[in-house]
Amino acid sequence: MKSVALRILTIIVFLAPCFASGKSRGKKTVPFIEASVNHEKAVEGERLIYEVTLFTPDASIAGIELVSEPDFGKLARRRSAADIRLSETERNGEKYYSVVIDRFFLGLEEEGKHTLKGGCYRIGYNRQVAVNDPFWGPGYVNRVEVEELSAPDVMVKASPLPEKGRPDNFSGAVGIFNVTVSVPSGEIIAGEEAYLVVTLSGDGDLSGVAPPDVRQAFAKPLQFKSMTENRNEYISKGELGSELEMECVFVAEKEGTFTIGPISFSYFNPRTRRYEQAESTPVTIEVESGSASKSSPPVYIEI
């Protein structure tokens, strides 16, 4: 992983070529690498998390360096930040330290089987080596022992999205989402600009999805003016999460009590294997008269 570059401090004590990961050579506990995706059986349009995890019996890691990139074929990919914390774990009765050393978000735009070929990584370990310097005498120096490991290949199968039940307003999003609407506190004055926030969030990818139609939520005398978007994504409990926040500016043409919404968003749920629709709860607003401030009594100042 290039973002965590390995620094060779003095000399290389040991260098092994990349080989297929294995948990042991003989009886000795040795480091190995695993590659995985959060869903090996997915659907067309779904976005996966691909992770490369190092398991090592030695916690004195000096650094990690990418030797050769993983190969995902034609799949869209974006490298994400990996972890930097070691966790203690156990495999087959042996104790290891584990850490995610590489991570990608992969887009399955096409149905079918996909082979995710693992890359190669160089792992460096800090070592204290005894030396007998002719000038300083006996002592210890820090050296780096290096080993190269390859991540195994992973197979992923993407099923096509079903034609049956596909709504006309299908957004193309795959996941589980919800829509909420909130109006900031404060007065809304007729004839003046006001705003509300529409938030679309959930498990799945929203990076390339068209936002829901918010205009239809504003009926006369509410006039939709403009909208700005803010998108972000995150990982929660091993799943990819996304959020699309839309700040909408509107103007109420007269005073009164009015309702905004609901706002709908159609998506495909990979768990139920059905098209579903998220819908916000309608929001009621009170609009004050635009002449309220003008009718306020004058303020007199004694001189």
N, C-alpha and C positions, 0 to 999 in steps of 0.2 A: 504494500500500500504506500504510494508515494508520499502521502501526507504524513506518514510516520517513518521518515528515512532512517536507515541504519547507518550509524557512524562507526567505522572501523577505527578503534582507538589506537591500537599499537600494531599487532600482527595477527594474522589469521592462524588459529591453532588447528582447525579442522574444517574442511570444505567437502561436502558431498553433493553430487549432482541431484537434480529433481527426480523423484521417484514417486510411484503411486503410494498414497498414504496407507500405512498399516499401523495397527496398535502395538505390535511388538515384533522384535527380531530376536528369536530365542526367548529367554525368560526375562530379559531386561525391559523395563518400562521406558518407552521412548516417545517423543512427541509425534503427533499425527494431526492431520487436517481433515475437517469435514466440510462439505458444501451442502446447502439445503435451501429449499424454497418453502414458503409458508403454506402453499397449496400445490401439490403435484398434479391434481386433477382440477383444472380450472375451466373457465369459459372464455370465449372470444370477447376481447375488450377488457378483460380483467387485468389488474396490475399486481405483480408479485414482488415479494421481498426476497432477494437472493443474498445469502450470507455465507461467508467463509469463516469458520471457527477453528482456532488453534487450541489443541489440547496438549499440555506439556507438564511433565513432572517437576520442572524447574521454573521457579518464579523469577529468576534473575535475568530477565530479558533486557538486552541492551537496545534492541530496535528491530524493526520489521521493514523489509523492502520488497517491492513488487519486482519480480524477474520477468515474467511474461503475463500479459493480460488474459483474463478469461475470454472465451469466444462464445457469443450468444447468437451468432448468425445474423439474421435480418431483424431480430427483435429490437425494439426501441429500448434504450437503457440510459440510466443516469446514476452515476456513482454518488452514494450518500456517505455521510460521516460514519466511520466505524467506532466501536467502543474502545476505551483506553483502560478499562478496569479489569483486573483479573478476578475471576470467581473460582472458588473451590468446588470441585465436583468429583464424582466417582464413576468409573466405567469398568465393568467386569471385575469388580473388587479392587481396582487400582485407583489411587488418588491422583487427580490431575488439577492443574490450573487451566481455566478456559478463558478465551477472549475472542471477540469478533474482530478479525483483522481486515475484512473487506466486506462491503455491502453495496448492492445495486437495487434500484427499482426497475423492473422489467415490464414492458407493455406487450400484451399478447394481442396484437392487432389481427392476427390470422389464426384460424382454427388449425388443428392437426397436432402432430407430435413434434416436439422441439428438444434438441440435445443441447444442454448447457455445458460447454467444455470448460473444465477448471483451469485456472492459471497456476503459476509457480511463484512461490514466495521464499525469500531468504530470511531466516530467523537468526538473530545474533544473541549470544549469551555472555554476560560478564563472567570472567574467570580471574581468580587470584592465583598467580603463578609464582612459585619460589625461584629466585635467581641469585646468582653469586657474582655481583658486579666487582670487577677488578679494582675499582676506585672506592666505591661505597661499601662493598662487602655484601654479606647475605641480606636478602630482603624479599619483598613481594611487589609485583607490578600487576596492573590490570590489563588483561588481554581479552580479546573477543573470539569466542568459538562460534563458527557459523555453520548452519545446516540449511539445505534447501528442500522444500517439500512441495508436492503438487496436490492441488485439490481434485477430488474425483469428479467425474462427469455426473450430471443430474438430468433425468428425463422428465419432461413436462408434457401433458396432454391437454389441449384446449378444445373443448367442445363448442360447436357453433351455437349462437344465440337462436332460440326457437322462433319460428315465424308465428306460431299459434299464440294468440293473446297479445301480440305486440301492439301497443297503442300508437296512434298517429303522432302523439306528442312525446314519444320516447326520446329521452335526452342522450342515450348512448352510454350513460353511466352504469357501471356494474358495482354493486355493493349494497350497503344498508344505510339509508340517509333519513334526515329529518329537517324540517324547515321551521324556523321561528322568526317572529317579527316583534321588534321592540321600538317604542317611541320615547325619546329622551324626555325627562321631566322639564316642565316649564310651559308657559303659555304659547298657544298657537293662535296667531293673529290673522284674521282674514286679509288677503291681499299681500301678505308677507311670506317669504320663503320659510319652510319648515323642513324637517327631515326625519326619516325613520331608518332603522337598520334591519335588513333581512339577512339571516344567517342560515346557510345550507351546510350541514356537517354530517359526518358519519364515517363508517369503515368503507374505504374504497377510494378510487382515484377521481378527483375533480379537476385535474390540471388542464385538460383539454376539452372540458365539457361546456356547452353553452349554458349560460345562467337561466334560471326560470324566468318566465314572462311576468315581470312585476307590474307592467303598465296596466294590465287588465284588472289589477287590484284597486285601482283608483277610478272611481266612478264620479260623475258630475255631482257636486260642484268642485271636486278635488281634481287638480290638474298636475299630472306627472311632469317633471321638468328635466331631470338628469339623474345619472347613476354612476358611481365609482366603485371599482371592485378591488378586493384584496384577498389573495389566495395563499394558503400555506398548507403544509402536510407534515405528518409526524408519525411515529411508530408507537402504538399502544397495545400492550399485551401480545406482541408478536404480529399484529395486524397493521396494515397501512391505513392511516386516518387522514382525512382531508377536511378543509374548511374553506368555504367561499363566503366572504362577508361583503354585502352590497349596501352602500349608503345611498339612499334615494332622497332626492330633493323634490318637494311638491309645494303647491300653493292652493289654499282653500279660497274659493271666490267669494264666499259669504260666511257669516257666522252660523253656528248650529252644531248639532251632534251628528257625526258621520262615522261610517264603518269602512275600514281598509282590509281588503283580503276577502277570502283566503288566497294564498299563493301556493301553487301546486308544482311538484317536481316528479317526473316519471323516471323509474330506474329498474334495472333487472337485479333481483336478489339471488345471488349464487347459492344461498343456503336452501331456500324454498324452491329454487328453480322456476320462479314466476316473476312476471312483470308486476311491480307494485308502484304505489304513488304516495309520496309524502305530501302533507298539506298542513299549512300553518293555521293557527286559530285566528279568526277575524279579530281585529283590534278596533276599539271604539275611541274616537277622539272628540274633544270639545274645542270648537273654534270660537274665539272671542271676536267681538266687533272691531273692525279696523279703526273706527273713530273713537274708541274708548279713551285713548291717551289724549285726543284733542279736546274731549269734553271735561277733562280734569280742571278743577278750579285753579285760577292763577295764584301764584305765590308772590306775596308782597314783602319787600325788604325795607325796613325803616332806616333812613339816613339821618 
